[in-house]
């Protein structure tokens, strides 16, 4: 899969919704293809052939920040700078080496409508990438992935039960919160220092 993505030779038979198992730190996870040709490589070399996301939440819940703030937005939050890199370091070596940075668009936080671009290996999805519309985030944070556009479930489990999971989108009307997906699959927001589910995406 890594080789096919790097050579841009992904078979037509590999489609959005296909799944593959991956072991991370001794635990097995199902990985979904959520997009084809959706994300831009950060080095300017074109589109990533496939985008992947955890089907359910990672084994550990985590916070966006240690305090209730979305100042600095996704760009400087603890989830991006500390928690996700720690998970990346536990992934299989060939996966770590195969993951390539893609550009992600996210509002700057503190109720700002400014959109920042970050280069990310592991990333959380934005509200619009999941729901295809904006309820609590600012506009401009990308486009909906085909996986969710097709009507696949937005509910993700943690320890076998439906659970809340973080988005990278700062809540656009309040500086203490980030957006998340409620356990029943709808959009809402939560205090940044609360530890909830993590279902990250990545590209090869």
C-alpha positions in Angstrom: 0.0 0.0 0.0 2.8 2.4 0.9 4.7 1.6 -2.3 1.6 2.0 -4.4 0.9 5.4 -2.9 4.5 6.6 -3.3 4.6 5.5 -6.9 1.1 6.9 -7.5 0.0 3.5 -8.8 -3.0 2.8 -6.6 -5.3 0.2 -8.3 -8.8 1.4 -9.3 -10.1 -1.5 -7.2 -8.9 0.2 -4.0 -11.9 2.4 -3.1 -13.1 4.7 -0.4 -14.5 2.5 2.5 -11.9 -0.3 2.0 -10.3 -1.3 5.3 -7.0 -2.7 6.5 -5.8 -3.8 9.9 -2.7 -2.2 11.5 -1.1 -3.0 14.9 0.0 0.0 16.9 1.8 -0.5 20.2 0.4 -4.1 20.5 -3.2 -3.1 19.8 -5.1 -3.9 16.5 -6.8 -1.0 14.7 -9.0 -1.0 11.6 -7.9 1.7 9.1 -10.4 3.1 6.5 -9.6 4.7 3.1 -11.6 8.0 3.5 -10.4 9.8 0.4 -8.7 9.4 -3.0 -6.7 12.3 -4.4 -8.0 14.5 -1.6 -5.0 15.9 0.2 -2.1 17.9 -1.1 1.4 16.8 -0.3 3.2 19.5 1.6 6.2 19.4 -0.7 4.1 20.5 -3.6 4.4 17.3 -5.5 0.7 16.8 -6.0 -2.1 14.9 -4.4 -1.8 12.0 -2.0 -3.5 9.0 -3.8 -5.2 7.9 -0.6 -6.1 9.3 2.8 -6.6 7.0 5.7 -8.3 7.3 9.1 -8.8 5.2 12.2 -12.2 3.5 12.0 -12.5 3.9 15.8 -10.7 5.8 18.4 -7.1 5.2 19.5 -6.6 3.3 22.7 -5.8 6.5 24.7 -8.0 9.6 25.1 -6.2 12.9 25.1 -6.6 16.7 25.4 -6.2 19.4 22.7 -4.4 21.6 25.3 -3.5 21.5 29.0 -5.7 24.5 29.6 -9.1 25.5 28.2 -7.9 27.6 25.2 -7.9 27.3 21.5 -5.4 30.2 21.1 -2.9 29.3 18.4 -5.5 26.9 17.0 -4.4 23.6 15.6 -1.0 24.9 14.7 0.3 25.1 18.2 -2.0 22.9 20.2 -0.6 20.1 22.4 -2.5 17.4 20.4 -0.5 18.4 17.3 2.9 19.1 18.9 3.0 16.4 21.5 0.3 13.7 21.5 0.1 12.8 17.8 3.9 12.6 17.4 4.0 10.3 20.4 1.5 8.0 18.7 3.4 8.2 15.4 6.5 7.0 17.2 4.6 3.8 18.2 3.4 2.9 14.7 5.2 0.2 12.7 8.6 1.4 11.4 7.6 1.0 7.7 4.5 3.0 8.3 6.4 5.8 10.1 8.8 6.0 7.3 6.1 5.8 4.7 3.8 8.6 6.0 4.2 11.9 4.1 3.2 15.3 5.2 0.1 16.9 3.7 -1.2 20.4 4.0 -4.1 20.9 6.3 -6.2 24.1 6.6 -7.4 25.3 10.0 -8.6 28.5 11.5 -6.2 30.3 13.8 -8.2 30.0 17.0 -9.3 32.8 19.4 -12.4 33.3 17.2 -10.2 34.3 14.3 -11.4 33.6 10.7 -7.8 33.5 9.5 -6.9 30.2 7.9 -3.5 28.7 8.6 -1.8 25.9 6.6 0.2 23.3 8.4 2.2 20.3 7.1 1.1 17.2 9.0 1.9 13.5 9.2 -0.8 12.6 11.6 -3.8 15.0 11.8 -7.3 15.3 13.1 -10.1 16.0 10.7 -11.9 19.4 10.6 -15.6 19.8 11.0 -16.2 20.4 7.3 -14.1 17.4 6.3 -16.4 15.2 8.3 -19.8 16.9 8.0 -19.5 18.8 4.8 -20.9 21.9 6.4 -19.9 24.4 9.2 -21.8 24.5 12.4 -19.3 25.6 15.1 -16.0 26.1 13.2 -14.9 28.8 10.8 -15.2 28.4 7.1 -12.2 27.4 4.9 -10.9 24.3 6.7 -11.0 22.0 3.6 -13.7 19.9 2.0 -15.6 16.8 3.0 -14.0 13.4 2.6 -15.8 11.0 0.2 -16.1 8.5 3.0 -18.4 10.7 5.0 -20.0 12.2 1.9 -21.1 8.6 1.1 -23.0 8.5 4.4 -20.7 6.3 6.3 -21.1 6.5 10.1 -19.5 9.4 12.0 -19.8 7.3 15.2 -16.5 6.0 16.5 -16.0 3.6 19.4 -13.6 3.8 22.4 -13.3 0.5 24.4 -16.2 -0.9 22.5 -18.7 1.9 23.1 -19.6 5.0 21.0 -17.6 7.9 22.2 -16.7 11.6 21.6 -13.8 12.2 19.2 -11.8 15.4 18.6 -11.6 17.5 15.5 -8.8 19.9 14.8 -11.2 22.8 14.3 -11.2 25.5 17.0 -14.7 26.5 18.1 -15.3 29.7 16.1 -17.3 31.6 18.7 -15.5 30.9 21.9 -11.8 30.7 22.8 -11.8 27.8 25.3 -13.0 25.0 23.0 -12.4 22.8 20.0 -15.0 21.1 17.9 -15.7 17.4 18.2 -18.0 14.7 17.1 -20.6 13.6 19.7 -21.0 9.9 20.6 -24.2 9.8 18.5 -22.4 11.3 15.5 -23.4 14.9 15.4 -21.2 18.1 15.6 -20.6 20.0 18.8 -17.7 21.5 20.8 -15.9 20.7 24.0 -13.4 22.3 26.5 -9.9 22.0 25.1 -8.5 20.5 28.3 -10.9 17.6 28.4 -9.5 14.2 27.4 -11.7 12.5 24.7 -11.2 10.2 21.7 -8.6 10.5 19.0 -9.3 9.2 15.5 -6.4 10.6 13.3 -5.8 10.6 9.6 -2.7 10.2 7.5 -1.4 9.8 4.0 1.5 7.8 2.4 
